[in-house]
Amino acid sequence: MRNVIFHCHVFKNAGSTIDWALAKQFPGKFLTFDGDVPWTTLTPDTVRDYIEDHPEISAFSTHQPRLPFLDIVDTNIFGIVSLRHPIDRVASIYHYERQQPEETPGSLKARCSTFREYVEWRLRQRSGSTVLTNHQVSYFTPYDTANPQSINRRLADLDAAIESLSSFAAVCIVDRLDESLTLAEHVLSNHFSEIDLSFIKKNVMRTRSESLDQRVAKVPEKLDDEVLMNELLERNQLDQAFYDHHKELLESKINQIENFDLLVKNFRERCQSLQDNDRNEHGATIMSKSKSILSSLRKSIQPSPSPQPTGFPPGHFYSPIPNVSEIRANEDQIFTHRSKEVAGIDLAEDTQLQFLKDLSAFYDELPFKDSPEPGLRYYFENSMYSYGDAIILYGMLRHFKPSRLIEIGSGFSSAVSLDTNDLFLNHSVEFTFIEPYPERLLGLMRGADQKNCTVIESRLQDVDPEVFDILEDGDILFIDSTHVSKIDSDVNHIFFNILPRLRPGVVVHFHDISFPFEYPKKWVYEGRFWNESYMLRSFLQYNNAFDILYFNHFMFLKHLDKLRQHMPLCEKNPGGGFWMRKKGASTS
């Protein structure tokens, strides 16, 4: 009989730590899977099929499963999950999203908002968002018929969620993780010999010297809004009951085990040993590097005749971060542009109209749907790369039939390209993905993708520019960068080192470009002080080396009638794609 541990990785509930412990326990036999499209809900059938298709694994983790576990022939499934005090979880999510490098709506909002502003924004999101609303009960409750992610949870949902976890081998409590995993070892030891779930904490964004009660007590102070705090408590009543129930259940199970204190003591000693070994492994290297750096600094530092400036505050005229009050005072002038022209740039309006007509030939064969579909990685209703962007990318791939595509920055656009290659291009495109955080991308890829996909897990600045010399006439360079020009940024590297060396005929895409090369007012007031669009505008002025092919937002603003005629779905969300081509090659 085969035994498999199934970890339901709930966001910000110590899931990364449990994943680490499972990977340590089962080297080479632990996998994570979040579907062909990242953050897709996995049905029980999908989970069963995945486990059956991977007979080598002993443990498996996913963020978005739907219960219950289905029976698998000759296989025992042992569920493990961790729960967290819902108010403590709210504070943890805010601190986590503030420190994330990814440009998700949550991280962008958290970086430019106070805790109160962030919580209010989350609670005011569309009704389907459960990030800060009874999230844990929602996670383990079957979909409502009318609204699959309804926040209007009922007591029946609480009962259903408790029932869902009743068959789990281990329901951990985040703030009693040592005891929880000690109990899990005890339960699982009959099926996994010498199981060891000791851990080094992972993905911990804050120091945890304060007790749970102290952290929860600080939340009302940080919110500084009694009405909002009461709403947050009301929105998480079921989660609080869910958490309290399983905390009491944990205590009850612990009390039934003889000498449990000794088991916990041994477990903590193993965790401490792991931490000590980790420090020792890195300590010598760090010390050596520190001595070398210190020596270099001592040699290089010279006495300064006067104190050096330490920088300028946001909004200062020497700071790259603008003064928002000045922007508000001049917003009509900044964000209103009625002309079709931009000084010094040939927008090639006739070419764009012809491309719209040419690409519309593929429109009726669009395979993508609003929601995830079996067999497809991409779907339209996502917040990162939606209708207009995906439809034009799909059309460009079918129009140019590139031999190679290099993508800088990966995600839902990768899903479009991989699906189009599978369905319409006979797997003929060779992909190179340059992505320093490739987890989402790797989750998209299938076994057959390995033969024509290369993933470079690196900052763009650290990639040899010669990588781009493989691109030829009709190939595509797809750029979705950090959007920020600054010292040693990827944007600088693109404009200074990559675009000049491209061969004639290479097609280039930039993302999040709005006409007339100005960022949307809403984005600016959200704190997105990007400047790549200004770099692109400057690059194009009086530029005879590149032709504009298609500008999503320009066509939406200036030729909406044509867009409705040829590609009506693009009106739902025109996107921010900007397409150009280096001159000197065929005109196909």
TILODREN-932893 format. One record per residue (C-alpha): residue number from 1; residue in one letter; x, y, z. Coordinates in pm, 1 decimal, m for minus. Example, Ala and Ser with C-alpha at 12.3 -4.5 7.8 and 13.67 -1.06 7.14 Angstrom:
R     k   r          u          v          w
R     1   A     1230.0     m450.0      780.0
R     2   S     1367.0     m106.0      714.0
% end
This chain:
R     k   r          u          v          w
R     1   M        0.0        0.0        0.0
R     2   R      136.6      341.5     m101.1
R     3   N      132.2      627.0      153.9
R     4   V      125.3      994.9       47.0
R     5   I      120.8     1307.7      265.6
R     6   F      m95.1     1582.3      111.1
R     7   H      m16.1     1933.0      240.1
R     8   C     m284.4     2199.5      186.9
R     9   H      m66.0     2511.6      179.3
R    10   V     m287.3     2795.6      306.4
R    11   F     m142.4     3141.0      228.0
R    12   K       53.8     3287.1      525.5
R    13   N      m12.7     2989.7      754.7
R    14   A      344.4     2856.5      794.4
R    15   G      300.3     2653.9      477.0
R    16   S      652.2     2725.5      346.5
R    17   T      799.7     2590.7      670.1
R    18   I      597.9     2269.2      644.5
R    19   D      694.2     2234.4      276.9
R    20   W     1059.5     2267.1      378.0
R    21   A     1021.1     1997.5      645.1
R    22   L      854.3     1761.6      395.8
R    23   A     1120.1     1824.6      131.0
R    24   K     1388.1     1745.9      390.7
R    25   Q     1211.1     1427.2      497.4
R    26   F     1146.0     1306.3      141.9
R    27   P     1437.7     1419.9      m78.3
R    28   G     1346.0     1373.2     m442.8
R    29   K      999.9     1247.6     m344.7
R    30   F      829.9     1576.1     m256.2
R    31   L      654.5     1789.1     m519.4
R    32   T      453.8     2111.0     m524.6
R    33   F      184.1     2167.0     m785.7
R    34   D      m56.8     2457.2     m835.3
R    35   G     m204.2     2362.0    m1170.5
R    36   D     m107.0     2438.1    m1527.5
R    37   V     m204.6     2801.0    m1460.8
R    38   P      m73.1     2942.9    m1129.6
R    39   W     m326.7     2977.3     m846.6
R    40   T     m587.0     2774.8    m1030.5
R    41   T     m820.6     2584.3     m801.9
R    42   L     m741.6     2212.7     m824.8
R    43   T    m1045.4     1986.9     m833.4
R    44   P    m1038.8     1654.8     m646.4
R    45   D    m1011.5     1480.5     m985.1
R    46   T     m706.0     1688.4    m1079.2
R    47   V     m534.9     1610.5     m748.6
R    48   R     m609.4     1239.5     m780.4
R    49   D     m478.4     1229.5    m1138.4
R    50   Y     m162.5     1416.5    m1041.9
R    51   I      m82.6     1177.5     m757.9
R    52   E     m152.8      877.5     m981.1
R    53   D       70.7     1023.5    m1254.5
R    54   H      359.6     1065.7    m1007.2
R    55   P      402.6      727.1     m838.4
R    56   E      745.9      828.5     m714.5
R    57   I      625.2     1094.6     m466.9
R    58   S      571.5     1044.5      m95.1
R    59   A      455.4     1399.5      m21.4
R    60   F      272.7     1663.3     m222.0
R    61   S      182.4     2029.9     m159.2
R    62   T      m57.1     2271.2     m328.6
R    63   H     m208.4     2611.3     m248.1
R    64   Q     m550.4     2572.2     m407.4
R    65   P     m699.6     2224.5     m356.6
R    66   R    m1068.1     2142.1     m339.9
R    67   L    m1168.3     1875.2      m95.2
R    68   P    m1255.7     1596.7      m35.6
R    69   F     m968.8     1362.7     m118.4
R    70   L    m1081.7     1103.7     m370.2
R    71   D    m1000.5      737.4     m325.6
R    72   I     m691.7      619.7     m511.7
R    73   V     m631.4      250.9     m564.5
R    74   D     m374.0      106.1     m321.8
R    75   T     m297.7      455.2     m183.3
R    76   N     m347.7      612.7      158.7
R    77   I     m370.6      993.6      165.0
R    78   F     m268.6     1170.2      486.5
R    79   G     m377.7     1534.1      492.7
R    80   I     m181.9     1801.4      678.2
R    81   V     m267.2     2169.4      711.2
R    82   S     m194.7     2459.9      945.3
R    83   L     m443.7     2718.0     1075.0
R    84   R     m377.6     3064.0     1212.0
R    85   H     m551.8     3316.4     1432.4
R    86   P     m738.6     3521.1     1168.2
R    87   I     m646.3     3865.3     1303.0
R    88   D     m279.1     3774.1     1340.0
R    89   R     m296.5     3640.3      985.1
R    90   V     m423.0     3978.7      857.4
R    91   A     m120.8     4160.0      999.3
R    92   S      115.9     3893.6      862.7
R    93   I      m26.6     3923.4      509.9
R    94   Y       23.9     4300.5      510.2
R    95   H      389.8     4274.7      617.6
R    96   Y      450.2     3992.5      369.2
R    97   E      302.9     4177.0       71.0
R    98   R      494.6     4494.9      153.5
R    99   Q      821.4     4306.8      105.1
R   100   Q      737.0     4113.4     m211.4
R   101   P      926.2     4202.3     m531.9
R   102   E      640.6     4083.9     m754.4
R   103   E      409.1     4344.8     m907.0
R   104   T       83.0     4191.3     m783.5
R   105   P     m207.4     4422.2     m690.8
R   106   G     m168.1     4323.2     m325.2
R   107   S      204.0     4391.0     m305.3
R   108   L      171.7     4718.2     m495.3
R   109   K     m104.5     4836.7     m262.3
R   110   A       74.2     4725.4       54.7
R   111   R      396.5     4904.9      m40.3
R   112   C      229.1     5243.1      m75.6
R   113   S      m33.5     5212.2      198.7
R   114   T      m63.4     5220.8      573.3
R   115   F     m196.4     4911.0      745.8
R   116   R     m540.1     5075.5      778.7
R   117   E     m549.9     5172.9      409.1
R   118   Y     m446.5     4823.4      303.6
R   119   V     m708.5     4649.5      520.2
R   120   E     m981.2     4885.3      400.8
R   121   W     m879.7     4821.5       37.3
R   122   R     m887.6     4443.8       86.5
R   123   L    m1227.6     4453.7      253.4
R   124   R    m1368.2     4673.4      m24.9
R   125   Q    m1253.8     4442.7     m305.0
R   126   R    m1508.0     4264.0     m519.1
R   127   S    m1729.9     4020.6     m331.7
R   128   G    m1526.3     3720.1     m443.9
R   129   S    m1215.9     3819.4     m248.9
R   130   T    m1171.4     3623.2       73.1
R   131   V     m809.2     3720.0      147.3
R   132   L     m907.2     3893.8      474.5
R   133   T    m1259.5     3752.9      511.0
R   134   N    m1316.9     3409.1      666.8
R   135   H    m1042.6     3285.3      436.9
R   136   Q     m970.6     2960.2      617.9
R   137   V    m1335.7     2853.8      633.2
R   138   S    m1375.0     2949.9      267.7
R   139   Y    m1066.6     2743.8      180.2
R   140   F    m1221.6     2422.2      314.2
R   141   T    m1584.8     2483.5      218.2
R   142   P    m1732.5     2364.3     m113.0
R   143   Y    m1820.1     2635.2     m364.7
R   144   D    m2156.4     2806.9     m334.6
R   145   T    m2370.7     2741.8     m640.1
R   146   A    m2441.6     3106.1     m714.6
R   147   N    m2106.6     3254.5     m620.1
R   148   P    m1807.1     3021.1     m601.2
R   149   Q    m1616.4     3251.4     m365.2
R   150   S    m1893.1     3406.9     m164.6
R   151   I    m1778.2     3599.2      140.3
R   152   N    m2124.8     3559.8      291.9
R   153   R    m2030.4     3245.8      478.0
R   154   R    m2283.9     3079.7      707.6
R   155   L    m2267.6     2853.2     1011.1
R   156   A    m2334.7     2565.2      772.2
R   157   D    m2009.7     2653.6      597.1
R   158   L    m1825.0     2640.7      930.2
R   159   D    m1963.8     2294.1      992.5
R   160   A    m1869.1     2187.4      640.4
R   161   A    m1513.7     2317.5      684.0
R   162   I    m1475.3     2134.5     1017.9
R   163   E    m1607.1     1818.2      853.6
R   164   S    m1355.7     1859.9      568.6
R   165   L    m1065.8     1855.8      815.1
R   166   S    m1198.6     1570.6     1026.8
R   167   S    m1018.5     1315.0      810.4
R   168   F     m682.5     1498.0      815.8
R   169   A     m391.4     1329.0      987.3
R   170   A     m267.9     1661.4     1124.4
R   171   V     m430.8     2002.0     1171.1
R   172   C     m152.7     2228.1     1296.0
R   173   I     m181.7     2559.1     1478.7
R   174   V       75.4     2812.0     1357.3
R   175   D      158.5     2946.5     1703.3
R   176   R      195.4     2596.3     1839.1
R   177   L      381.7     2458.1     1541.0
R   178   D      639.5     2265.2     1747.4
R   179   E      367.2     2077.9     1933.8
R   180   S      154.3     2039.8     1620.5
R   181   L      428.6     1876.7     1417.9
R   182   T      534.9     1662.3     1712.4
R   183   L      178.5     1531.5     1718.8
R   184   A      188.2     1485.6     1339.1
R   185   E      504.4     1275.8     1371.7
R   186   H      331.5     1062.2     1635.0
R   187   V       26.3     1004.1     1412.4
R   188   L      223.8      940.9     1092.6
R   189   S      496.1      721.4     1244.2
R   190   N      288.8      406.9     1188.3
R   191   H      295.1      470.6      813.4
R   192   F      627.6      650.6      759.0
R   193   S      920.5      495.0      941.6
R   194   E     1157.0      738.1     1118.1
R   195   I      955.3     1040.1     1008.2
R   196   D     1120.5     1367.6     1105.8
R   197   L      930.5     1695.2     1054.3
R   198   S     1178.0     1919.7     1235.2
R   199   F     1225.4     2246.7     1050.9
R   200   I     1398.2     2576.8      996.5
R   201   K     1138.8     2854.4      976.1
R   202   K     1086.0     2979.9      622.6
R   203   N      918.0     3288.3      477.4
R   204   V      893.2     3456.7      818.5
R   205   M      860.3     3830.0      752.2
R   206   R      863.8     3962.5     1111.3
R   207   T     1037.3     3889.5     1435.8
R   208   R      820.7     3671.6     1656.0
R   209   S      944.4     3771.1     2000.5
R   210   E      594.8     3888.4     2097.5
R   211   S      328.0     3641.3     2200.5
R   212   L       18.7     3580.9     1990.3
R   213   D     m195.1     3776.2     2237.7
R   214   Q       42.6     4072.3     2221.4
R   215   R       41.9     4074.5     1840.4
R   216   V     m336.6     4050.8     1817.6
R   217   A     m376.6     4325.7     2077.0
R   218   K     m167.7     4561.6     1860.9
R   219   V     m388.6     4527.6     1553.8
R   220   P     m659.6     4772.9     1675.3
R   221   E     m383.9     5022.9     1756.0
R   222   K     m233.1     4991.2     1409.2
R   223   L     m572.0     5021.9     1240.9
R   224   D     m665.2     5322.6     1453.8
R   225   D    m1022.3     5288.8     1327.9
R   226   E    m1278.2     5130.5     1560.4
R   227   V    m1542.1     5089.8     1288.5
R   228   L    m1296.6     4918.4     1054.0
R   229   M    m1170.4     4693.9     1335.5
R   230   N    m1525.0     4586.2     1418.1
R   231   E    m1587.2     4509.9     1052.1
R   232   L    m1268.0     4303.1     1036.5
R   233   L    m1375.2     4103.5     1342.7
R   234   E    m1724.7     4054.1     1199.9
R   235   R    m1583.4     3943.6      866.1
R   236   N    m1377.1     3676.4     1043.0
R   237   Q    m1620.3     3540.7     1302.7
R   238   L    m1638.0     3200.0     1135.6
R   239   D    m1260.9     3183.4     1093.8
R   240   Q    m1218.9     3264.8     1462.7
R   241   A    m1456.6     2983.3     1559.3
R   242   F    m1281.4     2749.2     1314.7
R   243   Y     m940.7     2832.8     1463.7
R   244   D    m1063.4     2803.7     1825.6
R   245   H    m1223.8     2465.1     1755.8
R   246   H     m903.3     2315.9     1617.1
R   247   K     m688.2     2473.7     1885.5
R   248   E     m901.7     2298.2     2148.5
R   249   L     m887.5     1977.8     1946.0
R   250   L     m507.8     1996.3     1934.9
R   251   E     m494.7     2036.8     2313.3
R   252   S     m727.9     1740.2     2358.0
R   253   K     m515.3     1512.9     2139.1
R   254   I     m193.8     1619.0     2311.3
R   255   N     m340.6     1534.1     2651.2
R   256   Q     m405.5     1178.7     2533.9
R   257   I      m37.4     1107.3     2457.7
R   258   E      184.4      986.7     2739.3
R   259   N      511.0     1175.5     2792.4
R   260   F      423.8     1427.5     2521.9
R   261   D      645.5     1689.6     2688.7
R   262   L      947.6     1468.4     2624.6
R   263   L      848.9     1424.9     2260.9
R   264   V      821.6     1803.2     2215.1
R   265   K     1155.8     1855.6     2389.1
R   266   N     1321.0     1611.6     2149.3
R   267   F     1151.9     1778.3     1851.3
R   268   R     1274.6     2124.0     1953.9
R   269   E     1626.7     1992.4     2001.2
R   270   R     1620.4     1859.4     1644.9
R   271   C     1498.0     2196.8     1516.2
R   272   Q     1773.7     2373.7     1709.4
R   273   S     2031.0     2135.6     1565.9
R   274   L     1913.3     2215.4     1213.8
R   275   Q     1942.4     2588.3     1282.1
R   276   D     2289.8     2549.1     1433.9
R   277   N     2410.0     2345.5     1135.9
R   278   D     2263.1     2601.9      898.1
R   279   R     2448.2     2882.2     1075.7
R   280   N     2773.8     2685.3     1079.7
R   281   E     2752.3     2605.2      708.9
R   282   H     2710.3     2970.2      617.4
R   283   G     2908.7     3127.2      897.4
R   284   A     3257.6     3057.6      764.8
R   285   T     3166.7     3180.3      417.9
R   286   I     2999.6     3492.3      552.3
R   287   M     3295.7     3567.6      779.6
R   288   S     3540.0     3526.2      492.7
R   289   K     3337.0     3752.3      266.6
R   290   S     3293.1     4007.5      544.7
R   291   K     3668.3     4024.5      604.4
R   292   S     3734.1     4063.6      232.8
R   293   I     3472.8     4338.9      197.0
R   294   L     3598.8     4519.3      506.3
R   295   S     3955.0     4502.1      376.8
R   296   S     3849.7     4643.7       39.4
R   297   L     3653.5     4921.6      205.8
R   298   R     3948.9     5021.7      423.7
R   299   K     4168.1     5045.5      116.1
R   300   S     3915.9     5240.3      m89.3
R   301   I     3775.2     5487.1      164.1
R   302   Q     3955.1     5818.8      161.4
R   303   P     3896.4     6107.5      400.4
R   304   S     3624.0     6331.7      266.8
R   305   P     3674.8     6706.0      281.2
R   306   S     3305.1     6754.8      354.3
R   307   P     3003.2     6544.7      456.9
R   308   Q     2830.7     6363.6      170.2
R   309   P     2453.6     6399.8      115.3
R   310   T     2243.5     6100.3      217.5
R   311   G     1962.5     6156.8      m33.1
R   312   F     1648.8     6357.9      m87.1
R   313   P     1297.3     6293.9       45.2
R   314   P     1015.7     6185.0     m190.0
R   315   G      871.9     6485.0     m372.0
R   316   H     1193.2     6685.6     m352.6
R   317   F     1287.3     6825.2     m694.3
R   318   Y     1606.4     6612.1     m686.4
R   319   S     1416.1     6294.0     m599.8
R   320   P     1293.7     6057.8     m874.4
R   321   I      974.5     6010.3     m670.2
R   322   P      731.4     6288.3     m764.3
R   323   N      544.0     6531.8     m545.5
R   324   V      189.1     6395.3     m557.6
R   325   S       32.3     6723.9     m449.9
R   326   E      192.3     6893.8     m751.1
R   327   I       60.5     6618.3     m978.0
R   328   R     m291.6     6664.0     m841.7
R   329   A     m269.1     7037.5     m902.0
R   330   N     m176.4     6980.4    m1268.2
R   331   E     m356.8     6653.4    m1337.7
R   332   D     m572.8     6789.8    m1622.2
R   333   Q     m264.4     6899.0    m1811.4
R   334   I      m73.2     6577.6    m1731.6
R   335   F     m339.2     6315.6    m1797.8
R   336   T     m550.2     6473.8    m2074.1
R   337   H     m426.4     6424.3    m2429.7
R   338   R     m670.2     6467.4    m2716.0
R   339   S     m431.1     6464.5    m3009.9
R   340   K     m340.9     6152.7    m3207.5
R   341   E       15.6     6276.8    m3237.8
R   342   V      323.2     6263.2    m3015.5
R   343   A      600.8     6504.2    m3111.5
R   344   G      890.8     6335.8    m3289.3
R   345   I      729.4     5989.2    m3310.0
R   346   D      578.6     5829.9    m3618.5
R   347   L      286.9     5633.3    m3470.6
R   348   A      236.5     5457.4    m3807.0
R   349   E     m140.1     5472.9    m3773.8
R   350   D     m205.5     5309.2    m4112.5
R   351   T       29.1     5023.6    m4021.9
R   352   Q     m150.9     4971.0    m3692.1
R   353   L     m489.3     4960.8    m3864.7
R   354   Q     m358.2     4706.8    m4114.1
R   355   F     m216.6     4492.3    m3833.6
R   356   L     m552.7     4500.5    m3657.9
R   357   K     m711.5     4369.4    m3975.6
R   358   D     m438.2     4107.9    m4032.1
R   359   L     m449.9     3973.5    m3676.3
R   360   S     m828.8     3958.6    m3680.4
R   361   A     m797.0     3667.0    m3922.8
R   362   F     m704.9     3451.4    m3622.2
R   363   Y     m967.3     3593.7    m3385.7
R   364   D    m1240.6     3336.6    m3446.2
R   365   E    m1001.8     3054.7    m3349.6
R   366   L     m918.1     3202.3    m3007.7
R   367   P     m903.1     2904.5    m2769.1
R   368   F     m909.7     3101.5    m2444.5
R   369   K    m1207.4     3142.5    m2210.9
R   370   D    m1285.0     3376.2    m1921.6
R   371   S    m1213.4     3106.5    m1661.0
R   372   P     m960.8     2819.5    m1652.1
R   373   E    m1029.7     2540.8    m1899.8
R   374   P     m891.5     2185.8    m1894.3
R   375   G     m586.0     2156.8    m2117.0
R   376   L     m514.3     2531.7    m2125.9
R   377   R     m270.5     2726.9    m1913.2
R   378   Y     m420.8     3069.7    m1984.7
R   379   Y     m758.6     3230.6    m1911.5
R   380   F     m876.1     3591.0    m1962.4
R   381   E    m1011.0     3682.3    m1617.6
R   382   N     m681.8     3750.9    m1442.5
R   383   S     m552.5     4084.1    m1313.8
R   384   M     m209.1     4068.2    m1476.8
R   385   Y     m245.7     4001.9    m1851.0
R   386   S     m603.2     4009.8    m1971.6
R   387   Y     m812.1     4025.4    m2291.4
R   388   G     m644.8     4279.1    m2521.8
R   389   D     m289.7     4186.1    m2428.6
R   390   A     m346.8     3813.5    m2470.4
R   391   I     m542.8     3841.5    m2796.7
R   392   I     m276.2     4055.7    m2964.8
R   393   L        9.6     3832.5    m2840.2
R   394   Y     m177.2     3526.4    m2968.9
R   395   G     m225.3     3701.5    m3304.9
R   396   M      137.7     3813.1    m3328.9
R   397   L      258.4     3458.2    m3266.6
R   398   R       34.5     3319.7    m3538.1
R   399   H      119.3     3603.5    m3779.1
R   400   F      498.5     3593.4    m3747.7
R   401   K      538.3     3221.3    m3661.4
R   402   P      866.1     3292.8    m3477.9
R   403   S     1136.3     3030.8    m3444.7
R   404   R     1243.0     3179.6    m3112.0
R   405   L     1089.5     3390.7    m2837.4
R   406   I     1283.7     3540.7    m2547.9
R   407   E     1066.2     3660.7    m2261.9
R   408   I     1192.7     3899.2    m1993.7
R   409   G      954.9     3863.3    m1698.6
R   410   S      715.2     3569.8    m1700.2
R   411   G      362.1     3483.7    m1592.5
R   412   F       26.2     3482.0    m1769.3
R   413   S      188.7     3602.0    m2092.6
R   414   S      398.6     3284.0    m2084.3
R   415   A       77.4     3084.2    m2060.2
R   416   V      m55.8     3250.7    m2377.7
R   417   S      264.9     3179.2    m2568.2
R   418   L      294.4     2817.3    m2455.4
R   419   D      m71.1     2742.7    m2533.6
R   420   T      m49.5     2907.2    m2878.2
R   421   N      267.7     2713.6    m2956.2
R   422   D       98.2     2387.2    m2856.9
R   423   L     m226.9     2444.4    m3045.9
R   424   F     m128.8     2633.5    m3361.6
R   425   L      249.3     2631.1    m3415.7
R   426   N      321.7     2258.9    m3387.3
R   427   H      553.2     2309.7    m3085.8
R   428   S      799.0     2484.6    m3319.5
R   429   V      889.4     2788.0    m3105.8
R   430   E     1201.7     2772.3    m2888.7
R   431   F     1143.5     2969.3    m2569.0
R   432   T     1397.5     3137.3    m2342.2
R   433   F     1248.7     3274.6    m2020.3
R   434   I     1456.9     3517.0    m1812.3
R   435   E     1292.1     3532.9    m1471.3
R   436   P     1456.1     3575.1    m1128.2
R   437   Y     1146.4     3437.1     m951.8
R   438   P     1043.7     3143.5    m1175.0
R   439   E      808.9     2955.2     m941.0
R   440   R      493.6     3072.3    m1121.7
R   441   L      650.7     2999.3    m1461.8
R   442   L      766.0     2650.4    m1362.3
R   443   G      414.1     2576.3    m1243.6
R   444   L      289.7     2649.2    m1597.6
R   445   M      530.1     2417.9    m1772.8
R   446   R      451.0     2060.7    m1865.4
R   447   G      682.0     1767.3    m1918.1
R   448   A      690.3     1814.6    m2296.7
R   449   D      796.6     2179.8    m2253.7
R   450   Q     1141.5     2081.0    m2133.6
R   451   K     1268.1     2014.4    m2487.1
R   452   N     1195.2     2364.0    m2623.3
R   453   C     1205.6     2584.4    m2311.4
R   454   T     1511.0     2729.5    m2139.1
R   455   V     1461.5     2904.2    m1803.2
R   456   I     1733.3     3146.7    m1692.0
R   457   E     1675.8     3208.7    m1321.2
R   458   S     1853.0     3541.9    m1297.2
R   459   R     1822.2     3916.7    m1303.1
R   460   L     1832.7     4043.7    m1659.2
R   461   Q     2134.9     4259.6    m1574.3
R   462   D     2335.4     3944.8    m1498.7
R   463   V     2254.0     3773.4    m1830.4
R   464   D     2512.3     3787.5    m2109.7
R   465   P     2372.7     4016.3    m2384.6
R   466   E     2492.7     3760.1    m2640.9
R   467   V     2188.8     3552.2    m2541.4
R   468   F     1982.4     3788.5    m2757.8
R   469   D     2195.6     3731.8    m3067.0
R   470   I     1995.7     3416.0    m3145.6
R   471   L     1692.1     3627.7    m3238.2
R   472   E     1643.6     3665.9    m3612.5
R   473   D     1394.0     3815.0    m3855.6
R   474   G     1040.9     3742.7    m3728.0
R   475   D     1150.1     3626.9    m3381.7
R   476   I     1006.7     3798.3    m3074.0
R   477   L     1163.9     3972.2    m2775.5
R   478   F      884.1     3999.3    m2518.5
R   479   I      961.9     4249.8    m2242.3
R   480   D      764.2     4281.2    m1920.0
R   481   S     1019.6     4442.7    m1694.3
R   482   T     1023.9     4613.7    m1355.3
R   483   H      923.6     4930.4    m1548.4
R   484   V     1178.7     5139.0    m1357.4
R   485   S     1487.0     5310.5    m1495.0
R   486   K     1750.0     5360.2    m1226.1
R   487   I     2115.2     5277.5    m1165.7
R   488   D     2183.8     4921.2    m1288.7
R   489   S     1816.5     4847.0    m1354.5
R   490   D     1683.1     4597.1    m1606.3
R   491   V     1516.8     4883.4    m1795.0
R   492   N     1849.5     5060.7    m1844.5
R   493   H     2005.1     4732.7    m1955.9
R   494   I     1728.7     4681.0    m2214.5
R   495   F     1763.1     5025.5    m2373.4
R   496   F     2140.5     5057.4    m2350.0
R   497   N     2266.8     4705.6    m2414.2
R   498   I     1996.1     4487.6    m2571.3
R   499   L     1788.9     4691.5    m2819.0
R   500   P     2096.3     4828.5    m3003.1
R   501   R     2231.0     4478.0    m3078.0
R   502   L     1908.8     4322.2    m3209.7
R   503   R     1913.3     4200.7    m3568.3
R   504   P     1685.4     4349.2    m3834.6
R   505   G     1333.1     4209.8    m3830.4
R   506   V     1318.6     4123.3    m3460.1
R   507   V      977.2     4205.2    m3311.4
R   508   V      985.1     4373.5    m2969.1
R   509   H      705.0     4400.6    m2711.7
R   510   F      685.3     4628.3    m2406.8
R   511   H      408.8     4595.3    m2147.9
R   512   D      212.5     4848.1    m1940.2
R   513   I      251.6     5129.3    m2192.8
R   514   S      m40.0     5373.8    m2214.0
R   515   F      m97.5     5645.0    m2471.5
R   516   P       50.5     5905.0    m2489.6
R   517   F      337.0     5735.5    m2301.3
R   518   E      198.6     5852.9    m1967.7
R   519   Y       88.7     5627.6    m1683.2
R   520   P     m278.8     5614.2    m1582.1
R   521   K     m374.1     5862.8    m1314.1
R   522   K     m506.6     5582.8    m1093.5
R   523   W     m170.8     5403.0    m1103.6
R   524   V       19.4     5718.1    m1012.0
R   525   Y     m203.6     5784.0     m712.8
R   526   E     m156.7     5421.4     m606.6
R   527   G      217.3     5484.3     m586.4
R   528   R      332.8     5329.0     m913.7
R   529   F      598.6     5585.2     m996.2
R   530   W      731.3     5397.6    m1297.8
R   531   N      927.4     5561.2    m1577.2
R   532   E      990.4     5297.5    m1846.0
R   533   S      721.6     5456.5    m2063.8
R   534   Y      916.5     5782.7    m2067.1
R   535   M     1232.3     5593.7    m2165.7
R   536   L     1044.2     5430.7    m2453.1
R   537   R      902.7     5763.4    m2569.0
R   538   S     1246.0     5920.2    m2570.2
R   539   F     1389.3     5616.4    m2749.3
R   540   L     1129.1     5642.4    m3027.6
R   541   Q     1162.4     6014.3    m3092.1
R   542   Y     1337.0     6073.3    m3426.3
R   543   N     1419.6     5699.4    m3430.0
R   544   N     1456.4     5560.7    m3782.2
R   545   A     1566.5     5213.6    m3669.9
R   546   F     1231.3     5080.5    m3540.6
R   547   D      878.0     5079.2    m3680.8
R   548   I      571.1     5076.5    m3458.0
R   549   L      347.0     4779.1    m3538.2
R   550   Y       66.2     4798.9    m3283.4
R   551   F       m8.9     5005.6    m2971.9
R   552   N     m297.0     4851.9    m2773.8
R   553   H     m405.1     5158.8    m2577.6
R   554   F     m369.2     5396.6    m2874.8
R   555   M     m595.1     5176.9    m3088.2
R   556   F     m849.5     5153.2    m2806.0
R   557   L     m862.3     5531.7    m2763.1
R   558   K     m848.6     5636.0    m3127.2
R   559   H    m1006.5     5345.9    m3318.6
R   560   L    m1252.8     5180.5    m3083.9
R   561   D    m1499.8     5134.5    m3372.1
R   562   K    m1246.0     4925.8    m3565.8
R   563   L    m1157.7     4730.6    m3252.9
R   564   R    m1524.7     4646.8    m3192.9
R   565   Q    m1557.4     4540.5    m3555.5
R   566   H    m1254.8     4311.4    m3567.8
R   567   M    m1177.9     4204.9    m3208.8
R   568   P    m1468.8     4295.0    m2979.5
R   569   L    m1329.7     4116.1    m2672.2
R   570   C    m1039.9     4364.2    m2665.1
R   571   E    m1282.2     4632.8    m2547.9
R   572   K    m1322.6     4451.8    m2214.0
R   573   N     m961.1     4530.4    m2127.6
R   574   P     m743.3     4673.2    m2407.2
R   575   G     m422.8     4605.6    m2216.2
R   576   G      m90.3     4784.8    m2229.3
R   577   G       99.2     4608.0    m2504.9
R   578   F      330.9     4805.1    m2733.4
R   579   W      476.5     4630.2    m3039.4
R   580   M      759.2     4749.9    m3265.8
R   581   R     1003.3     4594.7    m3510.2
R   582   K     1362.4     4666.0    m3600.5
R   583   K     1389.4     4782.6    m3959.4
R   584   G     1582.9     4623.7    m4240.3
R   585   A     1412.4     4286.9    m4285.7
R   586   S     1118.7     4134.8    m4468.7
R   587   T      784.0     4311.4    m4441.1
R   588   S      579.7     3996.8    m4372.6
% end
